[in-house]
């Protein structure tokens, strides 16, 4: 599944590009799960973690959660820059 890649440290392999936030549209007309019989979103937030059968509303909720995490990451980034500036390293 195509997605972004994030460089992370792996104890065995060192720096490894790991797929994150991959998403695609899928239909499985033969599934016993009726949610999968119609077009739905499949999201892989992290390698081997899959959220399948997402309706547009559920997919929008996932996007909202990712946006909220992004806001928090930007807040921490700003705090880091401020902390570095305070100690003369920014």
C-alpha positions as CSV (number, residue, x, y, z in Angstrom):
1,X,0.0,0.0,0.0
2,X,1.6,3.3,-1.0
3,X,2.2,5.8,1.8
4,X,4.7,8.2,3.4
5,X,7.9,6.8,4.7
6,X,9.4,7.8,8.0
7,X,13.0,7.1,8.9
8,X,13.1,5.3,12.2
9,X,15.8,3.5,14.2
10,X,15.6,-0.3,14.2
11,X,17.9,-2.2,16.7
12,X,18.7,-4.8,14.1
13,X,18.9,-2.8,10.9
14,X,19.8,0.8,12.0
15,X,17.9,3.6,10.2
16,X,15.0,2.1,8.2
17,X,12.3,3.8,6.1
18,X,9.0,2.6,7.5
19,X,5.7,3.2,5.7
20,X,3.2,5.4,7.7
21,X,-0.2,6.7,6.9
22,X,-0.9,4.6,3.8
23,X,-4.5,4.6,2.5
24,X,-6.4,3.2,-0.4
25,X,-10.0,2.5,-1.5
26,X,-11.0,-1.1,-1.7
27,X,-14.1,-3.2,-2.5
28,X,-14.4,-6.9,-1.7
29,X,-17.8,-8.1,-3.2
30,X,-17.2,-11.7,-1.9
31,X,-16.6,-10.8,1.8
32,X,-19.0,-12.0,4.5
33,X,-18.6,-8.5,6.1
34,X,-21.2,-6.2,4.3
35,X,-19.0,-3.1,5.0
36,X,-16.4,-4.5,2.7
37,X,-18.8,-5.2,-0.1
38,X,-19.0,-1.5,-1.0
39,X,-16.2,1.0,-1.6
40,X,-14.5,1.7,1.7
41,X,-11.2,3.1,2.9
42,X,-8.3,1.0,4.2
43,X,-5.8,2.8,6.3
44,X,-2.4,1.5,7.4
45,X,-1.3,4.0,10.1
46,X,1.9,2.0,10.7
47,X,3.4,-1.0,9.1
48,X,1.2,-4.1,9.7
49,X,-1.5,-2.1,11.5
50,X,-4.6,-2.0,9.3
51,X,-7.9,-0.2,9.7
52,X,-10.2,-1.8,7.1
53,X,-13.8,-1.1,6.1
54,X,-13.9,2.6,7.0
55,X,-16.9,4.5,5.9
56,X,-16.4,8.1,4.7
57,X,-17.4,9.3,8.2
58,X,-15.0,7.0,9.9
59,X,-12.2,7.9,7.5
60,X,-12.9,11.6,8.2
61,X,-12.6,10.8,11.9
62,X,-9.2,9.2,11.4
63,X,-8.1,12.3,9.4
64,X,-9.3,14.5,12.2
65,X,-7.2,12.5,14.7
66,X,-4.1,12.8,12.5
67,X,-4.7,16.5,12.2
68,X,-4.9,16.8,16.0
69,X,-1.7,14.9,16.4
70,X,0.0,17.2,13.9
71,X,-1.1,20.2,15.9
72,X,0.5,18.7,19.0
73,X,3.7,17.9,17.1
74,X,3.9,21.5,15.9
75,X,3.4,22.7,19.4
76,X,6.2,20.5,20.7
77,X,8.4,21.6,17.8
78,X,7.9,25.3,18.8
79,X,8.7,24.5,22.4
80,X,11.9,22.8,21.3
81,X,12.9,25.8,19.2
82,X,12.2,28.1,22.2
83,X,14.1,25.8,24.6
84,X,17.1,25.8,22.2
85,X,17.0,29.6,21.8
86,X,16.9,30.0,25.6
87,X,20.1,28.0,26.0
88,X,21.8,29.8,23.1
89,X,21.7,26.9,20.7
90,X,18.8,28.0,18.5
